[in-house]
């Protein structure tokens, strides 16, 4: 795998039929995920869990890159290999979440701005030396009465653009993730309006900041009905609205769009991804960059117990395989509804 320059990293991440595993939960988020299953959120459990994920046999068949958290990129496996070496040996690219999470935005009650720009240039140099080949920055936009506001959307767009420019300067592929949360009772129509406005603001900011669109990936949510909206759009409508929204807002120069799962149940996310990829005739490569929708079944199976590791890895492999089939437009096996993963899907 030649990833000596930024274009070859983009191409490797977008290898046909593969997606990106987001395993970059902050301390707070991973604690929430583990505690929801009564697994103590100790250093040892976090390390063991991340090792379980990245050492899943056959992971590289369906996964091109893994997004790590600062703690993990510095860690070694139980056999002494660094996590990044373990990924590289499998032909999987290590990536890193570089934002420092969202904090309340002054003057904008209920809204948040993602921080982490101050020392970013220095941190990127260090992450590259630790083996990272790509980066991620997540902005969070809550939906409610009167929000997200233009002020919040534009402040986050400027931060994303500065992050992208610095990543490209460091030879790292930026993944820009402006996430419109699915919490709320809003309709799919309102979600589409907000995602469209957000993406227009983002691409304006990227142009102002002279970011090279060919050397970045967009990570977005699907256009969905709010989680508590009484009328839930089916997969075909989600696909239609998502593709219409992206077609109106994302320049063709962007090589790839990778979807987050955002708290959707694992199989539902796969089904919707499949519908989107089957209906797409857009210029970009579409694939998945799921966190919860890849990990939830594995985490539930593991339960913090060593003997459960092989079964948990099988669960991750299955989700990765199904999502690989989804992006290739292959029809999916009928889902039986399965176990509910709601408890680990909550933010
Ligand atoms: P989810 O797929 O769980 O939304 O996670 C994706 C991600 O990278 C969040 O920042």
Boltz pocket constraint, residues with backbone or C-beta under 6 A from the ligand:
constraints:
  - pocket:
      binder: B
      contacts: [[A, 22], [A, 138], [A, 177], [A, 259], [A, 260], [A, 261], [A, 262], [A, 263], [A, 289], [A, 290], [A, 291], [A, 292], [A, 293]]
      max_distance: 6.0
